[in-house]
Amino acid sequence: MSYLNYQVAQTPTGLRKFLFINWPLVFLITAVACTGFLMLISVAGGRADTWAEPQMYRFAVGMVMMIGLAFVPMWFWRGISVPFYVLCFLLLVAVDLFGTIGMGAQRWIDLGPIRLQPSELMKIALILLLAAYYDWLDPDRVSRPLWVLIPVVLILVPTALVLIQPDLGTSIMLVTGGGIVMFAAGVSLWYFGVVIAMAVGLVVAVMQSRGTDWQLLKDYQFRRIDTFLDPTADPLGAGYNIIQSQIALGSGGWSGRGFMQGTQSRLNFLPEKHTDFIFTVLAEEFGFIGASSLLALYLLIVGFCLYSALTNRDRFASLITIGISGTFFLYFAINMATVMGLLPAKGSPLPLVSYGGTSLMILMIGFGLVQSAHVHRPR
């Protein structure tokens, strides 16, 4: 029996697929999303129709998508990995040529009712392609230079297109997400050591380039670095957002001020309180206990994904699950670190909690792939 026929023969059908879904993961995702609905009601002053209801509809659609994708067998994802990557790459090129400009960046394609952000889709496409590549590659060749160069090119080419937009945050997530898959595939740690050394050298070069003819970052990106190093240097300008965020985080104390009782959010001191800084609203209203509980839910989601990956004997499925869970970890880790002042501000949403359609749908598609890997793993 051929490998493909074996896979089809081993694929569960009907009710068995439904029962094989990772239901604890579904519960955890729903719990985090409900936390988001609650916080969106709070920042809207008790109104659900402003942000919470649209987000509920999006989540409901996303949940249906996730369950539906769980029924799709893994051989299908293997088959579309290359064309999906090529499609996303062409969309990135289209963005750079005639994309829609918003907030000083050219990141979207206007499709009428919706605005598509191809860089978000590329996060999924890159993980799919790298997983298919390492599933195909002989394990003995994983760390040979030529076979390491190929995935590096696959990562860096779309990353360069995203940098042009400019979108430094998504570029970092593409590189890191691809690196997670390469690490999980068994690439030698020496390569990662070289990359870290190059990254340190790049940081030095970036700082040295400031004010020169070959400046490597935009002025606003340097201002973000200045704000990160010393927010109090410009408390009413570039440092305002992070200072107000830290005040909100500290004022929540152990148990918080109570639902809809946060002064920083209610008096509109917090910027973007329904998107990038929603974690500070939660921390102010529910304190350290509430913030830690949300973090625990996030870590449980990552933990269930990693357990599913480590117990999956299908290499392709395992790498997809690790890649998606690693990207999800980056989402919430970067957002939390940013609002606490541990990283420069980059405009990253809090996954499943912040208001927004694109990031939510991409996450639910990603979790649909994780569920597909879990449902169709060899038993």
C-alpha positions, 0 to 999 in steps of 0.5 A: 500500500502506498504512503498516501493510500495508507494515510487515507485508510488510517483517516478517521471518519464522521463521528470519530473525528468529532470525538478526537478533537482536542476539546480541552484546547477548545475550552481554553481558547473559548475561556480566553475569548470570553475574557476578551469579550468581558474586557471589551464591554468594560472599555466601552463603558458597559456597552456590548454593541461597540466592540464586544458583539462584533468580536463575538460574531467573529469568534463564532465564525472562527470557531466554526472554521476551526472545527471545520478545519479539524476534519481536513486530513493532513495529506491535504495540508501537505499538498497545498503547502507550496501553492499556499506559500506562493500565493501569500508571497504574491500577495505580499508583492501586491501589497508593496506595489498597490497596497492600502496605506494606513497609519503610515504603513502599506500592509493591506489589500483592499477587497471591498468589504474586508482589508486583507493583511497578507503578512498575517497569512504568511505566518501560517503559510511559512510554518506549513511549508517548513513543516512539509520541507522537513517532513520530506527531508532525510533527517541525516541532512537536516543540519547540512549547510545546503539543506539549512540554506533553503529554509533560511531563504524561504524565511528571509524572502517574505520577511524582506517584503514585510520589512518594506511595508514597514512592519518590523514586528511581523518581520521578527515574528516570521523569522522567529516562527520559522526558527522555531520550526527549524529548531524543532526539526533538529537543526544544529544549535551551532546555526542558531548561535551564529544567528544570535551573534549576527543579531547582536551585530545587527543591533550594534549596526542599527544603533551606529547608523542613526543620523547617518546617510545609511540609517537602517531604521525609520525615525519613528522606530528609533523614537520607540527605542528611546521611549523603551530605554527612558519613557520619562524623557518625553512623558507627554509625547513618545513616552506617554503610552508606556507611562500610562500603561505602567500606572494602570498595571501598578494601580491594580494591586493584588486583586484589582479595582473591580470590573469597570472601576479602572481609573486609567481606562475609564478616564481615557488615559490609556491609549488603544485600550480596546486593542494593544493595551487591553491587558493593562485594563484587565490588570487594573480591574482584576489585579495581579490575580486576573493578569496571572490567570489570563497568563495561566490560560495562555500557557495551558493552551501552549502546553496542550499544543506541545503535548499533542505535538510531542505525542504525535508520530506524524513528523509533519503534523508535529512540526505544524503544531509546534510552529503554531503554538510557538507563534501563539506564544510570541503573540501574547509574550510580546504584547505583555512585555510591551505594555510592561515596558520590557520591549519597545512598543510595536503595536502587537494585539493580545491574542483572542482578547484584543479587538480585531478581525484579521489576527483573530481569524488567522489564530483560529485558522492556526488552531484549526491546523493544530486540531487537524494534526491532533484528530488525524495523528496515527493511532 
